[in-house]
Amino acid sequence: MLRGFLVIFLLCTIAILAVFGFRGQTSTGPPLELFPDMVRQMKVRAQAPLNFFADGRGPRLPVAGTVPIGYEMPTKSETLNTSAAAIGSYSHPHASFSAGTDYYNTGKMGDHWGTGIPLEVTRELMGRGQQRFNITCAMCHGAAAAGNGITKQYGLATVVSLQDERMRKMSDGEIFNTITNGKNTMMAYGPNIIVPDRWAIIAYLRALQRSQNAAIADVPEDHRAQLDKQ
């Protein structure tokens, strides 16, 4: 019991000295650093010089020909005509991230989610959507949007199948918003995918959904006879 009292007394004495014993005193010596390598390490700091490089600058200049994320360099024919129709709605310099409050930038029509692709759905746009979908979405949702991407094999069991009836009936604007801001375990892709690419992905997704849930009524009449022969 006496030993316990002495231990408690000693700890209280140390605590009192630590809190009150050195208050008001100053020192000209350097501060005590237990882990100096955590603070004084060779790393890049914004707007700060760095002796690691010969020019003394920390941030490096971009590689020649570098373009911002999500953008593409226009082709020679595109630079001759600056119209959006000639360049393509997703090509540099007309591509952009969300920069407005209209349906094209938000997916909303007033206070409700809108429906419809606000771009001309061309073969080029569908090809772009397929490319962006396979790069950004397929690893989770799968190549056919059935929710069986490679990440599911590594424990991500909450991936939604985009072939579900609920997803097929979901408005285009709400899907656009989900891509932009994320939902549940899905991260936001707004900072990484430019606006027209989001609409291209949605257009391609609608084609995927239709391909997995097609009916004979979806086939043009002049092509139905060919199906009957097969």
C-alpha positions as CSV (number, residue, x, y, z in Angstrom):
1,M,0.0,0.0,0.0
2,L,2.8,2.4,0.9
3,R,4.5,1.5,-2.4
4,G,1.3,2.4,-4.3
5,F,1.1,5.7,-2.4
6,L,4.7,6.6,-3.3
7,V,4.2,5.8,-7.0
8,I,1.0,8.0,-7.1
9,F,2.8,10.8,-5.2
10,L,5.7,10.7,-7.6
11,L,3.5,10.8,-10.7
12,C,1.5,13.7,-9.3
13,T,4.7,15.6,-8.5
14,I,6.0,15.1,-12.1
15,A,2.6,16.2,-13.5
16,I,2.6,19.4,-11.3
17,L,6.1,20.3,-12.3
18,A,5.4,19.6,-16.0
19,V,2.3,21.9,-15.9
20,F,3.4,24.7,-13.6
21,G,7.1,24.3,-13.0
22,F,8.3,25.9,-16.3
23,R,5.5,28.4,-17.0
24,G,6.6,31.8,-18.0
25,Q,10.2,30.7,-18.8
26,T,11.8,31.3,-22.2
27,S,14.7,29.5,-23.8
28,T,17.0,30.6,-26.6
29,G,17.9,27.0,-27.4
30,P,16.3,25.0,-30.3
31,P,13.1,23.1,-29.5
32,L,13.3,19.5,-28.6
33,E,12.4,17.4,-31.6
34,L,11.7,13.7,-31.0
35,F,11.3,12.9,-34.7
36,P,13.1,15.6,-36.7
37,D,13.0,13.5,-39.9
38,M,9.1,13.9,-39.9
39,V,9.5,17.7,-40.3
40,R,12.8,18.3,-41.9
41,Q,12.5,15.8,-44.8
42,M,13.4,16.4,-48.4
43,K,10.0,16.9,-50.0
44,V,8.2,19.4,-52.2
45,R,6.4,22.2,-50.5
46,A,4.1,24.5,-52.4
47,Q,5.8,27.8,-53.4
48,A,8.9,26.9,-51.4
49,P,12.5,26.4,-52.7
50,L,14.1,23.0,-52.7
51,N,17.8,22.3,-52.8
52,F,17.2,18.8,-54.2
53,F,17.1,20.2,-57.8
54,A,19.8,22.3,-59.4
55,D,17.4,25.2,-60.2
56,G,16.2,25.3,-56.6
57,R,12.5,24.9,-57.5
58,G,10.4,22.3,-55.9
59,P,7.5,21.9,-58.3
60,R,8.6,20.6,-61.7
61,L,7.5,22.0,-65.0
62,P,5.0,19.8,-66.8
63,V,6.3,17.6,-69.5
64,A,6.1,19.2,-73.0
65,G,2.7,18.5,-74.5
66,T,0.9,17.9,-71.2
67,V,-2.8,18.8,-71.2
68,P,-5.1,19.0,-68.2
69,I,-6.8,15.8,-67.0
70,G,-9.9,14.9,-69.1
71,Y,-8.9,17.0,-72.1
72,E,-7.6,15.9,-75.4
73,M,-5.4,17.8,-77.9
74,P,-7.5,18.9,-81.0
75,T,-6.5,17.3,-84.3
76,K,-5.3,19.4,-87.2
77,S,-8.7,19.4,-88.9
78,E,-10.3,20.5,-85.6
79,T,-8.1,23.5,-85.2
80,L,-9.3,24.9,-88.5
81,N,-12.9,25.0,-87.4
82,T,-13.6,26.1,-83.8
83,S,-17.3,25.2,-83.9
84,A,-18.4,22.7,-81.2
85,A,-20.0,20.5,-83.9
86,A,-16.7,20.2,-85.8
87,I,-14.5,19.7,-82.8
88,G,-16.7,17.3,-81.0
89,S,-18.5,18.1,-77.7
90,Y,-15.8,16.4,-75.6
91,S,-12.6,17.6,-77.3
92,H,-10.3,20.4,-76.2
93,P,-10.9,23.3,-75.9
94,H,-14.7,23.0,-75.5
95,A,-14.6,20.3,-72.9
96,S,-15.1,21.4,-69.3
97,F,-16.0,20.3,-65.8
98,S,-19.3,21.4,-64.2
99,A,-19.5,25.1,-64.6
100,G,-23.2,26.0,-64.6
101,T,-26.6,25.3,-63.1
102,D,-28.4,24.1,-66.2
103,Y,-29.4,20.5,-67.0
104,Y,-26.2,19.9,-69.0
105,N,-24.0,20.6,-65.9
106,T,-26.2,19.3,-63.1
107,G,-28.7,16.8,-64.5
108,K,-31.6,18.8,-63.0
109,M,-34.5,20.4,-64.7
110,G,-35.8,22.8,-62.1
111,D,-36.1,20.9,-58.8
112,H,-36.3,17.4,-60.5
113,W,-33.9,15.1,-62.2
114,G,-34.2,15.4,-65.9
115,T,-34.1,12.8,-68.6
116,G,-32.4,12.9,-72.0
117,I,-28.9,13.1,-73.4
118,P,-28.2,16.9,-74.0
119,L,-25.7,16.0,-76.7
120,E,-26.2,14.6,-80.2
121,V,-25.9,10.8,-79.8
122,T,-23.6,9.9,-82.6
123,R,-21.4,6.8,-83.2
124,E,-18.5,8.9,-82.1
125,L,-20.2,9.8,-78.8
126,M,-21.1,6.1,-78.2
127,G,-17.5,5.1,-78.9
128,R,-16.3,7.7,-76.5
129,G,-18.8,6.5,-73.8
130,Q,-17.7,2.9,-74.2
131,Q,-14.0,3.9,-73.8
132,R,-14.7,6.0,-70.7
133,F,-17.0,3.4,-69.2
134,N,-14.4,0.6,-69.6
135,I,-11.7,2.8,-68.1
136,T,-13.7,4.3,-65.2
137,C,-16.7,2.1,-64.5
138,A,-16.1,-1.4,-65.6
139,M,-13.7,-2.4,-62.8
140,C,-16.6,-2.2,-60.4
141,H,-19.8,-2.5,-62.4
142,G,-18.4,-5.0,-65.0
143,A,-18.1,-4.7,-68.8
144,A,-21.9,-5.4,-69.2
145,A,-22.8,-3.2,-66.2
146,A,-24.0,-6.3,-64.2
147,G,-22.2,-5.4,-61.0
148,N,-19.6,-8.1,-61.4
149,G,-16.4,-6.2,-61.9
150,I,-13.0,-7.2,-60.7
151,T,-13.3,-5.3,-57.5
152,K,-16.0,-7.6,-56.4
153,Q,-13.5,-10.5,-56.3
154,Y,-11.5,-8.4,-53.8
155,G,-14.3,-7.9,-51.3
156,L,-16.2,-4.9,-52.6
157,A,-19.6,-6.5,-52.4
158,T,-21.7,-3.4,-52.4
159,V,-21.4,-2.7,-56.1
160,V,-24.8,-2.1,-57.7
161,S,-25.8,-3.9,-60.9
162,L,-26.8,-1.2,-63.4
163,Q,-29.0,-3.8,-65.2
164,D,-31.5,-3.8,-62.3
165,E,-35.0,-2.5,-63.1
166,R,-34.5,0.3,-60.6
167,M,-31.4,1.5,-62.5
168,R,-33.0,1.2,-65.9
169,K,-35.8,3.4,-64.7
170,M,-33.6,5.9,-63.0
171,S,-33.5,9.2,-64.8
172,D,-30.4,10.3,-66.8
173,G,-30.0,13.3,-64.6
174,E,-29.8,11.3,-61.4
175,I,-27.2,9.0,-62.9
176,F,-25.3,12.1,-64.0
177,N,-25.4,13.4,-60.4
178,T,-24.2,10.1,-59.1
179,I,-21.2,10.1,-61.4
180,T,-20.5,13.7,-60.4
181,N,-20.9,13.5,-56.6
182,G,-20.8,9.8,-55.9
183,K,-23.1,7.8,-53.7
184,N,-22.6,5.4,-50.8
185,T,-19.3,3.6,-51.4
186,M,-18.9,5.1,-54.9
187,M,-16.5,8.0,-55.0
188,A,-17.2,11.3,-56.8
189,Y,-15.9,11.3,-60.3
190,G,-16.8,15.0,-61.0
191,P,-13.2,16.2,-60.6
192,N,-11.9,13.5,-62.9
193,I,-14.5,13.1,-65.7
194,I,-15.5,16.1,-67.8
195,V,-19.2,16.9,-68.3
196,P,-19.6,15.6,-71.9
197,D,-17.8,12.4,-71.0
198,R,-20.3,11.8,-68.2
199,W,-23.1,12.1,-70.7
200,A,-21.3,9.9,-73.2
201,I,-21.0,7.2,-70.4
202,I,-24.7,7.5,-69.7
203,A,-25.5,7.1,-73.4
204,Y,-23.4,4.0,-73.6
205,L,-24.9,2.7,-70.4
206,R,-28.4,3.0,-71.8
207,A,-27.2,1.0,-74.8
208,L,-25.8,-1.7,-72.5
209,Q,-29.1,-1.8,-70.5
210,R,-31.1,-2.1,-73.7
211,S,-28.8,-4.8,-75.0
212,Q,-29.5,-7.0,-72.0
213,N,-33.2,-6.4,-71.8
214,A,-34.2,-6.2,-75.5
215,A,-37.5,-7.2,-76.9
216,I,-38.6,-7.9,-80.5
217,A,-40.3,-4.5,-80.5
218,D,-36.9,-2.9,-80.3
219,V,-35.9,-4.3,-83.6
220,P,-36.9,-2.3,-86.7
221,E,-39.6,-4.0,-88.7
222,D,-37.4,-4.3,-91.8
223,H,-34.8,-6.3,-89.8
224,R,-37.2,-8.7,-88.0
225,A,-37.5,-11.0,-91.0
226,Q,-33.8,-11.6,-90.9
227,L,-34.0,-12.6,-87.3
228,D,-36.8,-15.1,-88.1
229,K,-34.6,-16.7,-90.7
230,Q,-31.8,-17.1,-88.1
